[in-house]
């Protein structure tokens, strides 16, 4: 699974509040790639919750 953040990110913090092992907020969300495999459900939940659809899961 590959997780990227598009330029649409508004740094609202929703993803970080749902899955802080994978997402952190700087100027926009940042993905901790090393934690994705252990947090698949959280990544999917965060992607669904993103108000601007900026989390791309492939």
N, CA, C and O atoms as a Maestro MAE file, in Angstrom:
{
 s_m_m2io_version
 :::
 2.0.0
}

f_m_ct {
 s_m_title
 :::
 protein
 m_atom[232] {
  # First column is atom index #
  i_m_mmod_type
  r_m_x_coord
  r_m_y_coord
  r_m_z_coord
  i_m_residue_number
  s_m_chain_name
  s_m_pdb_residue_name
  s_m_pdb_atom_name
  i_m_atomic_number
  :::
  1 25 0.841 -1.169 0.000 1 A "UNK " " N  " 7
  2 3 0.000 0.000 0.000 1 A "UNK " " CA " 6
  3 2 0.894 1.242 0.000 1 A "UNK " " C  " 6
  4 15 1.833 1.349 0.789 1 A "UNK " " O  " 8
  5 25 0.585 2.168 -0.894 2 A "UNK " " N  " 7
  6 3 1.291 3.430 -0.975 2 A "UNK " " CA " 6
  7 2 0.337 4.547 -0.574 2 A "UNK " " C  " 6
  8 15 -0.798 4.600 -1.049 2 A "UNK " " O  " 8
  9 25 0.791 5.432 0.290 3 A "UNK " " N  " 7
  10 3 -0.022 6.552 0.756 3 A "UNK " " CA " 6
  11 2 0.704 7.846 0.437 3 A "UNK " " C  " 6
  12 15 1.856 8.038 0.824 3 A "UNK " " O  " 8
  13 25 0.016 8.732 -0.276 4 A "UNK " " N  " 7
  14 3 0.575 10.043 -0.582 4 A "UNK " " CA " 6
  15 2 -0.444 11.118 -0.220 4 A "UNK " " C  " 6
  16 15 -1.639 10.855 -0.084 4 A "UNK " " O  " 8
  17 25 0.062 12.317 -0.070 5 A "UNK " " N  " 7
  18 3 -0.775 13.468 0.253 5 A "UNK " " CA " 6
  19 2 -0.731 14.430 -0.926 5 A "UNK " " C  " 6
  20 15 0.344 14.866 -1.338 5 A "UNK " " O  " 8
  21 25 -1.900 14.760 -1.469 6 A "UNK " " N  " 7
  22 3 -1.943 15.690 -2.604 6 A "UNK " " CA " 6
  23 2 -1.778 17.129 -2.126 6 A "UNK " " C  " 6
  24 15 -1.844 17.415 -0.931 6 A "UNK " " O  " 8
  25 25 -1.566 18.015 -3.072 7 A "UNK " " N  " 7
  26 3 -1.412 19.436 -2.763 7 A "UNK " " CA " 6
  27 2 -2.714 20.058 -2.268 7 A "UNK " " C  " 6
  28 15 -2.719 21.208 -1.831 7 A "UNK " " O  " 8
  29 25 -3.816 19.314 -2.331 8 A "UNK " " N  " 7
  30 3 -5.115 19.806 -1.844 8 A "UNK " " CA " 6
  31 2 -5.176 19.848 -0.324 8 A "UNK " " C  " 6
  32 15 -6.097 20.442 0.237 8 A "UNK " " O  " 8
  33 25 -4.216 19.232 0.352 9 A "UNK " " N  " 7
  34 3 -4.212 19.151 1.815 9 A "UNK " " CA " 6
  35 2 -4.300 20.548 2.432 9 A "UNK " " C  " 6
  36 15 -3.574 21.462 2.041 9 A "UNK " " O  " 8
  37 25 -5.216 20.693 3.414 10 A "UNK " " N  " 7
  38 3 -5.391 21.967 4.112 10 A "UNK " " CA " 6
  39 2 -4.845 21.910 5.544 10 A "UNK " " C  " 6
  40 15 -5.063 22.831 6.331 10 A "UNK " " O  " 8
  41 25 -4.144 20.837 5.876 11 A "UNK " " N  " 7
  42 3 -3.516 20.668 7.195 11 A "UNK " " CA " 6
  43 2 -4.527 20.809 8.337 11 A "UNK " " C  " 6
  44 15 -4.242 21.446 9.352 11 A "UNK " " O  " 8
  45 25 -5.701 20.213 8.163 12 A "UNK " " N  " 7
  46 3 -6.754 20.334 9.181 12 A "UNK " " CA " 6
  47 2 -6.486 19.470 10.414 12 A "UNK " " C  " 6
  48 15 -6.997 19.752 11.498 12 A "UNK " " O  " 8
  49 25 -5.680 18.416 10.243 13 A "UNK " " N  " 7
  50 3 -5.336 17.559 11.366 13 A "UNK " " CA " 6
  51 2 -6.234 16.351 11.567 13 A "UNK " " C  " 6
  52 15 -6.011 15.567 12.490 13 A "UNK " " O  " 8
  53 25 -7.242 16.186 10.725 14 A "UNK " " N  " 7
  54 3 -8.149 15.044 10.883 14 A "UNK " " CA " 6
  55 2 -7.404 13.721 10.781 14 A "UNK " " C  " 6
  56 15 -7.633 12.816 11.584 14 A "UNK " " O  " 8
  57 25 -6.525 13.604 9.813 15 A "UNK " " N  " 7
  58 3 -5.797 12.343 9.626 15 A "UNK " " CA " 6
  59 2 -4.920 12.033 10.832 15 A "UNK " " C  " 6
  60 15 -4.861 10.893 11.291 15 A "UNK " " O  " 8
  61 25 -4.244 13.052 11.339 16 A "UNK " " N  " 7
  62 3 -3.371 12.861 12.498 16 A "UNK " " CA " 6
  63 2 -4.177 12.456 13.727 16 A "UNK " " C  " 6
  64 15 -3.720 11.631 14.518 16 A "UNK " " O  " 8
  65 25 -5.361 13.021 13.898 17 A "UNK " " N  " 7
  66 3 -6.175 12.668 15.063 17 A "UNK " " CA " 6
  67 2 -6.703 11.244 14.962 17 A "UNK " " C  " 6
  68 15 -6.966 10.611 15.984 17 A "UNK " " O  " 8
  69 25 -6.861 10.736 13.756 18 A "UNK " " N  " 7
  70 3 -7.352 9.372 13.558 18 A "UNK " " CA " 6
  71 2 -6.211 8.365 13.620 18 A "UNK " " C  " 6
  72 15 -6.365 7.299 14.216 18 A "UNK " " O  " 8
  73 25 -5.074 8.683 13.019 19 A "UNK " " N  " 7
  74 3 -3.968 7.721 12.915 19 A "UNK " " CA " 6
  75 2 -2.626 8.443 13.029 19 A "UNK " " C  " 6
  76 15 -1.927 8.640 12.035 19 A "UNK " " O  " 8
  77 25 -2.279 8.831 14.251 20 A "UNK " " N  " 7
  78 3 -1.049 9.608 14.449 20 A "UNK " " CA " 6
  79 2 0.228 8.791 14.282 20 A "UNK " " C  " 6
  80 15 1.320 9.357 14.235 20 A "UNK " " O  " 8
  81 25 0.104 7.476 14.192 21 A "UNK " " N  " 7
  82 3 1.284 6.651 13.917 21 A "UNK " " CA " 6
  83 2 1.758 6.842 12.478 21 A "UNK " " C  " 6
  84 15 2.940 6.663 12.183 21 A "UNK " " O  " 8
  85 25 0.846 7.203 11.591 22 A "UNK " " N  " 7
  86 3 1.167 7.351 10.169 22 A "UNK " " CA " 6
  87 2 1.218 8.814 9.740 22 A "UNK " " C  " 6
  88 15 2.088 9.194 8.957 22 A "UNK " " O  " 8
  89 25 0.299 9.638 10.240 23 A "UNK " " N  " 7
  90 3 0.183 11.018 9.770 23 A "UNK " " CA " 6
  91 2 0.639 12.023 10.809 23 A "UNK " " C  " 6
  92 15 0.374 11.873 12.002 23 A "UNK " " O  " 8
  93 25 1.323 13.042 10.338 24 A "UNK " " N  " 7
  94 3 1.658 14.191 11.175 24 A "UNK " " CA " 6
  95 2 1.444 15.434 10.313 24 A "UNK " " C  " 6
  96 15 1.477 15.370 9.084 24 A "UNK " " O  " 8
  97 25 1.225 16.558 10.980 25 A "UNK " " N  " 7
  98 3 0.939 17.790 10.254 25 A "UNK " " CA " 6
  99 2 2.128 18.734 10.368 25 A "UNK " " C  " 6
  100 15 2.595 19.041 11.465 25 A "UNK " " O  " 8
  101 25 2.606 19.187 9.219 26 A "UNK " " N  " 7
  102 3 3.604 20.253 9.146 26 A "UNK " " CA " 6
  103 2 2.935 21.355 8.327 26 A "UNK " " C  " 6
  104 15 1.902 21.872 8.753 26 A "UNK " " O  " 8
  105 25 3.470 21.727 7.189 27 A "UNK " " N  " 7
  106 3 2.765 22.664 6.308 27 A "UNK " " CA " 6
  107 2 1.556 21.966 5.680 27 A "UNK " " C  " 6
  108 15 0.542 22.594 5.378 27 A "UNK " " O  " 8
  109 25 1.692 20.666 5.494 28 A "UNK " " N  " 7
  110 3 0.599 19.792 5.084 28 A "UNK " " CA " 6
  111 2 0.868 18.443 5.735 28 A "UNK " " C  " 6
  112 15 1.901 18.255 6.378 28 A "UNK " " O  " 8
  113 25 -0.033 17.530 5.573 29 A "UNK " " N  " 7
  114 3 0.147 16.217 6.198 29 A "UNK " " CA " 6
  115 2 1.395 15.529 5.651 29 A "UNK " " C  " 6
  116 15 1.738 15.669 4.477 29 A "UNK " " O  " 8
  117 25 2.059 14.790 6.521 30 A "UNK " " N  " 7
  118 3 3.257 14.029 6.174 30 A "UNK " " CA " 6
  119 2 2.985 12.583 6.541 30 A "UNK " " C  " 6
  120 15 2.397 12.301 7.585 30 A "UNK " " O  " 8
  121 25 3.413 11.662 5.679 31 A "UNK " " N  " 7
  122 3 3.181 10.239 5.890 31 A "UNK " " CA " 6
  123 2 4.451 9.567 6.403 31 A "UNK " " C  " 6
  124 15 5.529 9.743 5.836 31 A "UNK " " O  " 8
  125 25 4.313 8.794 7.485 32 A "UNK " " N  " 7
  126 3 5.394 7.953 7.988 32 A "UNK " " CA " 6
  127 2 5.258 6.608 7.272 32 A "UNK " " C  " 6
  128 15 4.541 5.723 7.741 32 A "UNK " " O  " 8
  129 25 5.939 6.456 6.147 33 A "UNK " " N  " 7
  130 3 5.793 5.262 5.310 33 A "UNK " " CA " 6
  131 2 6.078 3.967 6.062 33 A "UNK " " C  " 6
  132 15 5.468 2.938 5.769 33 A "UNK " " O  " 8
  133 25 6.978 4.002 7.009 34 A "UNK " " N  " 7
  134 3 7.339 2.808 7.760 34 A "UNK " " CA " 6
  135 2 6.230 2.286 8.650 34 A "UNK " " C  " 6
  136 15 6.276 1.133 9.078 34 A "UNK " " O  " 8
  137 25 5.227 3.118 8.939 35 A "UNK " " N  " 7
  138 3 4.145 2.705 9.831 35 A "UNK " " CA " 6
  139 2 2.874 2.316 9.090 35 A "UNK " " C  " 6
  140 15 1.915 1.860 9.712 35 A "UNK " " O  " 8
  141 25 2.852 2.487 7.784 36 A "UNK " " N  " 7
  142 3 1.621 2.232 7.020 36 A "UNK " " CA " 6
  143 2 1.168 0.779 7.134 36 A "UNK " " C  " 6
  144 15 -0.006 0.526 7.402 36 A "UNK " " O  " 8
  145 25 2.059 -0.166 6.939 37 A "UNK " " N  " 7
  146 3 1.686 -1.585 6.916 37 A "UNK " " CA " 6
  147 2 1.035 -2.049 8.213 37 A "UNK " " C  " 6
  148 15 0.163 -2.918 8.190 37 A "UNK " " O  " 8
  149 25 1.445 -1.484 9.337 38 A "UNK " " N  " 7
  150 3 0.887 -1.880 10.630 38 A "UNK " " CA " 6
  151 2 -0.384 -1.118 10.991 38 A "UNK " " C  " 6
  152 15 -0.993 -1.390 12.025 38 A "UNK " " O  " 8
  153 25 -0.788 -0.172 10.154 39 A "UNK " " N  " 7
  154 3 -1.937 0.691 10.468 39 A "UNK " " CA " 6
  155 2 -2.885 0.860 9.288 39 A "UNK " " C  " 6
  156 15 -3.425 1.945 9.069 39 A "UNK " " O  " 8
  157 25 -3.086 -0.204 8.534 40 A "UNK " " N  " 7
  158 3 -3.896 -0.145 7.307 40 A "UNK " " CA " 6
  159 2 -5.310 0.369 7.582 40 A "UNK " " C  " 6
  160 15 -5.804 1.227 6.851 40 A "UNK " " O  " 8
  161 25 -5.962 -0.142 8.621 41 A "UNK " " N  " 7
  162 3 -7.329 0.287 8.915 41 A "UNK " " CA " 6
  163 2 -7.381 1.776 9.255 41 A "UNK " " C  " 6
  164 15 -8.291 2.481 8.817 41 A "UNK " " O  " 8
  165 25 -6.417 2.254 10.028 42 A "UNK " " N  " 7
  166 3 -6.365 3.660 10.388 42 A "UNK " " CA " 6
  167 2 -6.116 4.557 9.183 42 A "UNK " " C  " 6
  168 15 -6.677 5.649 9.085 42 A "UNK " " O  " 8
  169 25 -5.274 4.091 8.271 43 A "UNK " " N  " 7
  170 3 -4.992 4.855 7.049 43 A "UNK " " CA " 6
  171 2 -6.258 4.992 6.219 43 A "UNK " " C  " 6
  172 15 -6.571 6.075 5.724 43 A "UNK " " O  " 8
  173 25 -6.985 3.891 6.070 44 A "UNK " " N  " 7
  174 3 -8.224 3.923 5.287 44 A "UNK " " CA " 6
  175 2 -9.264 4.820 5.950 44 A "UNK " " C  " 6
  176 15 -9.968 5.565 5.267 44 A "UNK " " O  " 8
  177 25 -9.364 4.754 7.267 45 A "UNK " " N  " 7
  178 3 -10.314 5.604 7.987 45 A "UNK " " CA " 6
  179 2 -9.950 7.077 7.818 45 A "UNK " " C  " 6
  180 15 -10.826 7.915 7.602 45 A "UNK " " O  " 8
  181 25 -8.661 7.389 7.917 46 A "UNK " " N  " 7
  182 3 -8.210 8.770 7.749 46 A "UNK " " CA " 6
  183 2 -8.479 9.262 6.329 46 A "UNK " " C  " 6
  184 15 -8.905 10.401 6.136 46 A "UNK " " O  " 8
  185 25 -8.236 8.420 5.352 47 A "UNK " " N  " 7
  186 3 -8.492 8.804 3.951 47 A "UNK " " CA " 6
  187 2 -9.971 9.098 3.736 47 A "UNK " " C  " 6
  188 15 -10.326 10.059 3.053 47 A "UNK " " O  " 8
  189 25 -10.820 8.278 4.313 48 A "UNK " " N  " 7
  190 3 -12.274 8.496 4.188 48 A "UNK " " CA " 6
  191 2 -12.706 9.769 4.902 48 A "UNK " " C  " 6
  192 15 -13.652 10.426 4.466 48 A "UNK " " O  " 8
  193 25 -12.038 10.126 5.982 49 A "UNK " " N  " 7
  194 3 -12.406 11.293 6.779 49 A "UNK " " CA " 6
  195 2 -11.848 12.605 6.250 49 A "UNK " " C  " 6
  196 15 -12.310 13.673 6.651 49 A "UNK " " O  " 8
  197 25 -10.881 12.548 5.374 50 A "UNK " " N  " 7
  198 3 -10.235 13.770 4.868 50 A "UNK " " CA " 6
  199 2 -11.282 14.645 4.163 50 A "UNK " " C  " 6
  200 15 -11.909 14.208 3.198 50 A "UNK " " O  " 8
  201 25 -11.466 15.871 4.644 51 A "UNK " " N  " 7
  202 3 -12.520 16.718 4.083 51 A "UNK " " CA " 6
  203 2 -12.273 17.187 2.648 51 A "UNK " " C  " 6
  204 15 -13.205 17.614 1.967 51 A "UNK " " O  " 8
  205 25 -11.026 17.109 2.189 52 A "UNK " " N  " 7
  206 3 -10.721 17.537 0.819 52 A "UNK " " CA " 6
  207 2 -10.198 16.394 -0.051 52 A "UNK " " C  " 6
  208 15 -9.778 16.625 -1.185 52 A "UNK " " O  " 8
  209 25 -10.219 15.163 0.469 53 A "UNK " " N  " 7
  210 3 -9.787 14.006 -0.305 53 A "UNK " " CA " 6
  211 2 -8.320 14.043 -0.676 53 A "UNK " " C  " 6
  212 15 -7.941 13.577 -1.751 53 A "UNK " " O  " 8
  213 25 -7.494 14.585 0.191 54 A "UNK " " N  " 7
  214 3 -6.078 14.754 -0.126 54 A "UNK " " CA " 6
  215 2 -5.228 13.512 0.118 54 A "UNK " " C  " 6
  216 15 -4.076 13.463 -0.314 54 A "UNK " " O  " 8
  217 25 -5.773 12.511 0.801 55 A "UNK " " N  " 7
  218 3 -5.004 11.292 1.080 55 A "UNK " " CA " 6
  219 2 -5.267 10.294 -0.039 55 A "UNK " " C  " 6
  220 15 -6.399 9.859 -0.248 55 A "UNK " " O  " 8
  221 25 -4.209 9.941 -0.752 56 A "UNK " " N  " 7
  222 3 -4.315 9.024 -1.884 56 A "UNK " " CA " 6
  223 2 -3.731 7.683 -1.458 56 A "UNK " " C  " 6
  224 15 -2.546 7.587 -1.136 56 A "UNK " " O  " 8
  225 25 -4.575 6.642 -1.459 57 A "UNK " " N  " 7
  226 3 -4.152 5.305 -1.064 57 A "UNK " " CA " 6
  227 2 -4.195 4.414 -2.304 57 A "UNK " " C  " 6
  228 15 -5.225 4.274 -2.963 57 A "UNK " " O  " 8
  229 25 -3.047 3.820 -2.595 58 A "UNK " " N  " 7
  230 3 -2.958 2.936 -3.774 58 A "UNK " " CA " 6
  231 2 -2.403 1.588 -3.378 58 A "UNK " " C  " 6
  232 15 -2.253 0.709 -4.227 58 A "UNK " " O  " 8
  :::
 }
 m_bond[231] {
  # First column is bond index #
  i_m_from
  i_m_to
  i_m_order
  :::
  1 1 2 1
  2 2 3 1
  3 3 4 2
  4 3 5 1
  5 5 6 1
  6 6 7 1
  7 7 8 2
  8 7 9 1
  9 9 10 1
  10 10 11 1
  11 11 12 2
  12 11 13 1
  13 13 14 1
  14 14 15 1
  15 15 16 2
  16 15 17 1
  17 17 18 1
  18 18 19 1
  19 19 20 2
  20 19 21 1
  21 21 22 1
  22 22 23 1
  23 23 24 2
  24 23 25 1
  25 25 26 1
  26 26 27 1
  27 27 28 2
  28 27 29 1
  29 29 30 1
  30 30 31 1
  31 31 32 2
  32 31 33 1
  33 33 34 1
  34 34 35 1
  35 35 36 2
  36 35 37 1
  37 37 38 1
  38 38 39 1
  39 39 40 2
  40 39 41 1
  41 41 42 1
  42 42 43 1
  43 43 44 2
  44 43 45 1
  45 45 46 1
  46 46 47 1
  47 47 48 2
  48 47 49 1
  49 49 50 1
  50 50 51 1
  51 51 52 2
  52 51 53 1
  53 53 54 1
  54 54 55 1
  55 55 56 2
  56 55 57 1
  57 57 58 1
  58 58 59 1
  59 59 60 2
  60 59 61 1
  61 61 62 1
  62 62 63 1
  63 63 64 2
  64 63 65 1
  65 65 66 1
  66 66 67 1
  67 67 68 2
  68 67 69 1
  69 69 70 1
  70 70 71 1
  71 71 72 2
  72 71 73 1
  73 73 74 1
  74 74 75 1
  75 75 76 2
  76 75 77 1
  77 77 78 1
  78 78 79 1
  79 79 80 2
  80 79 81 1
  81 81 82 1
  82 82 83 1
  83 83 84 2
  84 83 85 1
  85 85 86 1
  86 86 87 1
  87 87 88 2
  88 87 89 1
  89 89 90 1
  90 90 91 1
  91 91 92 2
  92 91 93 1
  93 93 94 1
  94 94 95 1
  95 95 96 2
  96 95 97 1
  97 97 98 1
  98 98 99 1
  99 99 100 2
  100 99 101 1
  101 101 102 1
  102 102 103 1
  103 103 104 2
  104 103 105 1
  105 105 106 1
  106 106 107 1
  107 107 108 2
  108 107 109 1
  109 109 110 1
  110 110 111 1
  111 111 112 2
  112 111 113 1
  113 113 114 1
  114 114 115 1
  115 115 116 2
  116 115 117 1
  117 117 118 1
  118 118 119 1
  119 119 120 2
  120 119 121 1
  121 121 122 1
  122 122 123 1
  123 123 124 2
  124 123 125 1
  125 125 126 1
  126 126 127 1
  127 127 128 2
  128 127 129 1
  129 129 130 1
  130 130 131 1
  131 131 132 2
  132 131 133 1
  133 133 134 1
  134 134 135 1
  135 135 136 2
  136 135 137 1
  137 137 138 1
  138 138 139 1
  139 139 140 2
  140 139 141 1
  141 141 142 1
  142 142 143 1
  143 143 144 2
  144 143 145 1
  145 145 146 1
  146 146 147 1
  147 147 148 2
  148 147 149 1
  149 149 150 1
  150 150 151 1
  151 151 152 2
  152 151 153 1
  153 153 154 1
  154 154 155 1
  155 155 156 2
  156 155 157 1
  157 157 158 1
  158 158 159 1
  159 159 160 2
  160 159 161 1
  161 161 162 1
  162 162 163 1
  163 163 164 2
  164 163 165 1
  165 165 166 1
  166 166 167 1
  167 167 168 2
  168 167 169 1
  169 169 170 1
  170 170 171 1
  171 171 172 2
  172 171 173 1
  173 173 174 1
  174 174 175 1
  175 175 176 2
  176 175 177 1
  177 177 178 1
  178 178 179 1
  179 179 180 2
  180 179 181 1
  181 181 182 1
  182 182 183 1
  183 183 184 2
  184 183 185 1
  185 185 186 1
  186 186 187 1
  187 187 188 2
  188 187 189 1
  189 189 190 1
  190 190 191 1
  191 191 192 2
  192 191 193 1
  193 193 194 1
  194 194 195 1
  195 195 196 2
  196 195 197 1
  197 197 198 1
  198 198 199 1
  199 199 200 2
  200 199 201 1
  201 201 202 1
  202 202 203 1
  203 203 204 2
  204 203 205 1
  205 205 206 1
  206 206 207 1
  207 207 208 2
  208 207 209 1
  209 209 210 1
  210 210 211 1
  211 211 212 2
  212 211 213 1
  213 213 214 1
  214 214 215 1
  215 215 216 2
  216 215 217 1
  217 217 218 1
  218 218 219 1
  219 219 220 2
  220 219 221 1
  221 221 222 1
  222 222 223 1
  223 223 224 2
  224 223 225 1
  225 225 226 1
  226 226 227 1
  227 227 228 2
  228 227 229 1
  229 229 230 1
  230 230 231 1
  231 231 232 2
  :::
 }
}
